């Protein structure tokens, strides 16, 4: 019974997504038709070729069509590493809401979209992407090498440059509050000081990304 309920729910989700994609494809085709008509009215050969290519991409029978599993928006849904990256980012941002409440004992829903905090959503995103690539395409692939280097750069930036930039912003905010009221910069809007992450926050984000990337990668095999 539970399997039937899940199958029914999954089929509804797939039907909804396909309906959205068909709507996008129809809009794409409609715009392409309008461009094609404009090209015909101006009797422009080069413009007409561009419009024809635009229409071809909206054709479901074309390899790059928006309704093909390998192309357009639907291709993103079938792209395991992309799904892993987005899912890890969303989970990390959601966890920030609860970790902030645990440390401050108050809710701050701006944590859902804000930077900084526990865990690092940027780290989770890139590590989830890299892990899924490693599971699906293997750690010997060029894509995994690119993702690995990209992940290292992002983690270094989060715990280094961005962290110190946030601390500098905190110091500058303290200095501004002590300035006399007639000072030219006394009414300056406070700088954002929640930018980077501590090494622990980066490590937790990396572990989250690896777990999500592995689960999604295995599911997409």
C-alpha positions, 0 to 999 in steps of 0.5 A: 500500500505504501509503495502504491502511495509513493508511486502515485505521488511520484507520478503526480510530481512527474506529470506536473514537471512535464506540464511545466516543461511543455508550457515552457516549450510552447512559449519557446515555440511561440517566441520562435514563431514570432521571430520567424515572422519578423524575419520573413517580413524584413526579408533577412536571410541571416535573421531567418536562419537564427530564427529557424535554429531557435525553432529547431531547439524547441522541437521535441524531436531535435537532440537539443530540444527542451523536451528531450531528457538530454537537453533544455530544462528537462536535462537539468532534472535528469542531471544527477550532479546538478540535482545533488548540488541544488539539494545539498545547498537547499538542505544546508540553508535550511539547517542554518535556521535550526543551528542559529536557533540552537546558538542564539535561542531565537528564530531568524528566517533570513538564515534561509537565504543569508550567507555564513553560518553553520553549515557552509551551503557553498561548500555543501553545493560544490562537494555535492556536485563533485561527489555525484560526478565521482559516483556517476562518472568515476573519480578518474574522469576529467569532470571529477577533477574539475569539480574537485579543484573547484571545491577546494578553491571554494572551501579555501575562499569560504574559510579564508578570504570571505571569513576575514572580509566578514571580520573586517566588516565587523570592525568597521561597523564598530568604528562607524558607531563610535564616530561623531554624528556630524562625521561624513560616514556616520550614517553609513549603512552597516556592512554585512559581516556574515560572509565567511565560514569557520573551518568547522562550518566548512567541514560540516558542509563538506560532509553534508555534500558528500552524503547528499552527492553519494545518495543522489549519485547512486540513485542516478546510476 
